[in-house]
Amino acid sequence: MMNNENCSDISLRYHDITTEDMKNGDGLRTVLWLAGCEHHCPECQNPITWDRFGGIPFDKAAEDELLESLKPDYVSGITFSGGDPLATYNRPGVAKLIAKIKNSKELAKKSIWIYTGYTWEQLLHQLKTGQDHDLMFIILKADVIVEGRYEKDKRDVTLKWRGSANQRVVNVQKSFHSGKVILHCN
């Protein structure tokens, strides 16, 4: 479905590409900080990323930079953050980029992490309509989703990879196939 499509033909926008990041998932990672979020959590750490028209277009140069940063063996994978990579308008671009990574012999084994304000249950409910093929593709290819809105009254700086106690770090494949939430870490 998405194998031959070029990421630069979509309207994905981003704020930054961070390389060799250790704060947003297991191992050293490349992080793509996307534009656009509809959750607008109070005291969000990245409110500048809320505007879906903010940042800059994800063009061929950005795509090449990102894919090149994933090539070293010591890079574990990619983390999509933002903003919200799973905002409905970001899903087509995220799906195309994941397809490009997973269809590359060189990059196929890189892990996929996604930060989203949606809960696991909300995502599964959205899948029930059967019409969001991009979300289904993303879920089938993602390894970990750090889910849930940031809640300032539940802030906990001791938690790994998340900012508030209501958020979960979900092992996507085990959760999807078992029908219940299985955490990647507590």
Salt bridges, closest charged atoms under 4 A:
GLU5 OE1 - LYS96 NZ 3.09
ASP9 OD1 - LYS96 NZ 3.51
ASP26 OD2 - HIS184 NE2 2.69
GLU43 OE2 - LYS152 NZ 3.63
GLU63 OE2 - LYS60 NZ 3.94
GLU63 OE2 - LYS100 NZ 3.08
ASP64 OD1 - LYS60 NZ 2.94
GLU68 OE1 - LYS71 NZ 3.08
ASP84 OD2 - HIS39 NE2 2.74
GLU106 OE1 - LYS71 NZ 3.96
GLU121 OE1 - ARG168 NH2 2.61
ASP132 OD2 - ARG91 NH1 2.42
GLU147 OE1 - ARG168 NH2 3.03
GLU151 OE1 - LYS154 NZ 2.88
